[in-house]
Amino acid sequence: MFALLLGVVPAALGAQARTTPETLARALQQRYQGIRDFSADFVHTYRGGVLRTQTTERGAVLVKKPGLMRWVYTAPERKEFVSDGRQVYSYIPGDRQVIVTPLPAGDEASTPALFLAGKGDIVRDFTASPADTPLAGATALKLTPRREEPEYEYLIVALDPATLQIRGLTTRDRQGGDSALSFSNLKENRGISDKEFAFRIPRGVDVITDGSPK
């Protein structure tokens, strides 16, 4: 979950020292509601976890609220993750299979990606607290889910302190690993067509639903 891509906030929010995490979270949610879609390039790194792995991947993302996403990884391996608002398609060409899973119903932010695609409410669903970020010049907000989530412990959102435009998102998973996304070339409210989120099953691949190939 990047529907946190925001415009200019009131001048009072420019003074970070006077802004509590709760105030920042409310301002973020308010701006979040005004973002219809966005595109960006991203770098995705993962560090830690049970196997102590470290990986770096790159690609581009399109998001349109509510619940439409297209993540295309281009390096070092091509991968696609597409949500058409009803189902999520996970496709790794090298594996020659497509995994199809239903999109969670309602406004539940069951994964960070869905959170960014407009599924959920920052103030309602999370407790906000201060956080550090390695991104120079950014301010960070730690968002801990109010109910236990099976996939992650918390999120850290890195923001431009003057505009509240998102610069990065870090997720701490249940195995102690950190999955971090940083964004560049970000464009908001482009009027992205729903056609961008239609996934066509490639020929010659296995389609797996509910753990069973079709």
C-alpha positions in Angstrom: 0.0 0.0 0.0 0.8 4.9 -2.2 -2.3 6.9 -2.0 -0.4 9.0 0.6 0.8 11.3 -2.2 -0.2 14.7 -1.1 -0.4 18.4 -1.8 0.6 21.4 0.3 -0.4 21.3 3.9 -1.3 24.2 6.1 1.6 26.3 7.2 1.2 25.2 10.8 2.2 21.7 9.8 5.5 23.0 8.4 6.9 23.3 11.9 7.6 19.6 12.6 8.5 20.3 16.2 5.0 21.6 16.9 3.3 18.8 15.1 2.4 15.7 17.1 2.3 12.3 15.4 -1.5 12.3 15.8 -1.9 15.7 14.1 0.4 14.6 11.3 -1.6 11.4 10.8 -4.9 13.3 10.6 -3.4 15.7 8.1 -2.0 12.8 6.1 -5.4 11.1 6.0 -7.1 14.3 4.9 -4.7 14.7 2.0 -4.8 11.0 1.3 -8.5 11.3 0.6 -7.9 13.8 -2.2 -5.5 11.6 -4.2 -7.3 9.6 -6.9 -4.3 8.0 -8.6 -0.6 8.2 -9.0 2.4 6.7 -10.7 6.1 6.4 -9.6 9.3 4.6 -10.1 10.5 2.6 -7.1 13.4 0.8 -5.5 12.5 -2.1 -3.3 15.0 -3.4 -0.7 14.6 -6.2 1.8 16.9 -6.8 4.7 16.9 -9.3 7.5 14.3 -11.9 8.3 14.9 -15.5 9.3 17.4 -16.1 6.4 19.3 -12.8 6.9 18.8 -12.0 3.2 19.3 -8.7 1.4 17.9 -7.9 -2.0 17.4 -4.8 -4.1 14.8 -4.6 -6.9 13.5 -1.8 -9.2 10.4 -1.1 -11.2 7.4 1.1 -11.7 4.0 1.3 -10.1 0.5 2.6 -11.0 -2.2 3.0 -8.3 -5.8 4.1 -8.6 -8.2 4.2 -5.7 -9.9 2.2 -4.5 -7.9 -1.0 -4.8 -6.4 -0.8 -8.3 -2.6 -1.5 -8.6 0.0 -2.5 -11.1 3.5 -3.2 -9.8 6.0 -4.1 -12.5 9.5 -5.1 -11.4 12.0 -4.8 -14.1 15.3 -5.6 -12.4 17.0 -7.9 -11.6 14.0 -10.1 -12.5 10.7 -9.2 -14.2 7.6 -9.7 -12.0 4.1 -8.3 -12.1 1.6 -7.9 -9.3 -1.8 -6.5 -10.5 -5.0 -5.8 -8.7 -8.1 -5.2 -10.8 -10.2 -4.3 -7.7 -11.6 -7.8 -7.3 -8.6 -10.1 -7.6 -4.8 -9.9 -7.3 -2.6 -11.6 -10.0 1.0 -12.5 -9.1 3.0 -13.3 -12.2 6.7 -14.3 -12.4 7.5 -15.2 -16.0 10.4 -17.4 -15.0 8.1 -19.6 -12.9 5.5 -19.8 -15.7 2.6 -19.5 -13.3 0.0 -16.9 -12.2 -1.3 -17.0 -8.7 -4.8 -15.5 -8.3 -6.1 -14.4 -4.9 -9.2 -12.4 -3.9 -8.8 -8.8 -2.9 -9.9 -8.4 0.8 -13.4 -7.0 1.1 -14.2 -3.7 2.7 -11.8 -1.0 3.9 -9.4 -3.4 5.7 -5.7 -2.5 5.2 -4.7 -6.1 5.3 -1.4 -5.5 3.5 0.8 -2.3 3.2 0.2 -2.3 -0.6 -3.6 -2.3 -0.2 -3.3 0.4 2.4 -1.6 2.6 -0.1 -4.3 1.8 -2.7 -7.0 3.3 -0.5 -8.0 0.3 1.6 -8.1 1.6 5.1 -8.0 4.7 7.2 -4.8 6.0 8.8 -6.4 7.5 11.9 -8.9 4.7 12.4 -6.7 1.7 11.7 -3.3 2.8 13.1 -1.6 4.3 16.2 0.9 7.0 15.1 4.3 7.6 16.8 7.6 9.3 15.7 10.1 7.4 13.7 13.5 7.8 12.1 14.2 7.4 8.4 17.4 7.2 6.4 16.0 9.4 3.6 17.6 12.8 3.8 15.3 15.7 4.5 12.3 13.5 5.2 10.1 13.2 8.3 8.8 9.8 9.3 5.7 8.5 11.0 5.4 5.0 12.5 2.0 3.5 12.0 1.2 0.5 14.2 -2.1 -1.4 13.4 -4.6 -1.2 16.1 -5.5 -4.9 15.5 -2.8 -7.5 15.1 -1.9 -8.2 11.4 -0.5 -11.5 10.3 1.8 -10.1 7.7 3.5 -7.1 9.4 4.1 -5.5 12.8 4.1 -1.8 11.7 4.7 0.6 8.8 7.1 3.6 8.7 6.0 6.3 6.2 8.7 8.8 5.1 7.3 12.1 4.0 8.4 15.5 2.6 7.8 17.7 5.7 6.6 20.6 3.6 4.2 18.9 1.2 3.5 15.5 2.9 4.3 13.8 -0.4 5.4 10.2 0.2 9.0 9.4 -0.3 9.2 6.0 1.2 7.5 3.1 3.0 9.1 0.6 5.3 7.3 -2.5 6.6 8.6 -4.6 9.5 7.4 -8.2 9.0 6.7 -10.9 11.6 10.1 -12.5 10.9 12.0 -9.4 11.8 12.7 -8.3 8.2 12.4 -4.8 6.8 10.9 -4.3 3.4 11.6 -0.7 2.2 10.2 1.1 -0.8 11.6 4.5 -2.0 9.9 6.5 -4.7 10.9 8.9 -7.4 9.4 10.5 -10.5 6.1 10.6 -8.7 3.0 12.0 -10.5 -0.4 12.5 -8.9 -4.0 12.6 -10.2 -3.0 11.7 -13.8 -6.4 10.3 -14.7 -5.1 6.8 -15.1 -7.5 4.5 -17.1 -8.9 1.4 -15.5 -7.6 -0.5 -18.5 -4.1 -0.2 -17.0 -5.2 -2.7 -14.3 -6.6 -5.4 -16.5 -4.5 -8.5 -16.3 -4.4 -11.0 -19.3 -3.3 -14.5 -18.4 -0.3 -15.4 -20.6 -0.5 -18.5 -22.7 1.2 -21.6 -21.5 1.2 -20.8 -17.8 -0.3 -22.5 -14.8 -3.1 -20.6 -13.0 -3.2 -21.3 -9.3 -6.2 -20.3 -7.2 -6.8 -21.4 -3.6 -3.5 -23.3 -3.7 -4.6 -25.5 -6.6 -3.5 -25.3 -10.3 -6.2 -24.8 -13.0 
